[in-house]
Amino acid sequence: MAKVINPFGSISAHGKFAGLIFQSGRWGQIIKGHVPQRKKPSKLQLVQNYLFGVTADEWRLLTDEQKEEWNKKASGKKMTGFNLYIKENMKHPGEVLYGSARYGQGKYM
């Protein structure tokens, strides 16, 4: 349900209402209709979503001190500690399905 503080079209309307989605963007208020997903996700997309969920669950199990260390590592980059943790600890779906090979600094499937 949309949370409306002022009349529709105002900056403070956001959420869903009567099949419309109200949101605020950097260009102001945006109102759009919901478009359902047409295609089913592929096998690799399902694996990717599963791996992301597993890695996010691992993040939630970290102690506050460990999370703070990740936040300090990420402070020089334009990302949060959570994003850096996901980037460094999440496996690529191809790596899970087929294994991986490392050449120099990068991974190649």
SVG drawing of the C-alpha trace seen along z (x, -y; Angstrom):
<svg xmlns="http://www.w3.org/2000/svg" viewBox="-7 -18 57 47">
<polyline fill="none" stroke="black" stroke-width="0.4" points="0.0,0.0 1.2,-3.5 2.1,-5.8 0.8,-9.2 1.5,-12.2 0.5,-14.9 -1.8,-14.6 -0.7,-12.3 2.1,-13.7 3.8,-15.1 7.4,-14.1 6.3,-12.1 4.1,-9.4 5.8,-6.0 4.7,-2.4 1.9,-0.6 -1.7,-1.9 -4.3,-0.7 -1.9,1.1 0.5,-1.9 4.0,-2.1 5.0,-5.5 8.6,-6.1 11.0,-9.0 14.1,-9.1 16.9,-11.6 14.7,-13.2 11.7,-13.6 8.5,-11.6 8.0,-8.6 4.7,-6.8 4.7,-3.6 2.6,-0.5 3.6,3.0 5.0,5.1 5.0,8.9 8.1,11.0 7.6,12.6 10.2,15.3 11.1,17.9 14.6,17.5 17.2,19.7 19.0,22.4 22.1,20.3 20.0,17.4 18.3,19.7 21.8,20.9 23.0,17.3 20.1,16.3 20.6,19.3 24.3,18.5 23.6,14.9 21.2,15.9 23.6,18.4 26.4,15.8 24.0,13.2 23.1,15.7 26.8,16.2 27.2,12.4 24.3,12.4 26.1,15.0 29.3,12.8 29.9,11.1 29.7,7.3 33.5,7.1 33.9,9.1 31.3,6.9 33.2,3.9 36.5,5.3 34.7,5.7 33.3,2.2 36.9,0.9 38.2,2.8 35.4,1.3 35.9,-2.3 38.3,-3.2 36.1,-1.7 32.6,-2.9 30.8,0.0 29.7,1.2 31.3,4.0 28.3,6.2 28.9,5.6 32.7,6.3 31.9,9.5 29.5,10.7 32.0,9.8 34.9,11.7 33.0,14.7 30.2,15.5 31.0,18.1 30.1,17.7 27.4,20.2 29.7,21.6 32.3,22.2 29.8,24.3 28.6,26.2 31.8,26.7 34.7,25.8 37.1,22.9 40.6,22.2 42.7,19.3 45.2,17.5 47.1,14.7 44.7,12.4 41.4,13.3 39.1,16.2 38.2,17.8 35.5,20.4"/>
</svg>
